[in-house]
Amino acid sequence: MALDARIRELGNRHQTLERLIEDEMSRPVSDDIRLKELKRQKLRLKEEIENLRMRVH
């Protein structure tokens, strides 16, 4: 199933972004612009995953 594989791939990327966000937030002086961009990418992935899951079911 190609959609299942794509959902897993996006899920892995989503988890990677979550770790990057946590790392950035743990810095004494976090880069707000980078943090905002990472969060935006994470949200975009979440939306794409949800759209693909709707197509599977």
Buried (B, 14 or more C-beta within 10 A) or exposed (E): EEEEEBBEEBEEBBEBBBEBBEEBEEEEEEEEEEBEEBBEBBEEBBEBBEEBEEEEE
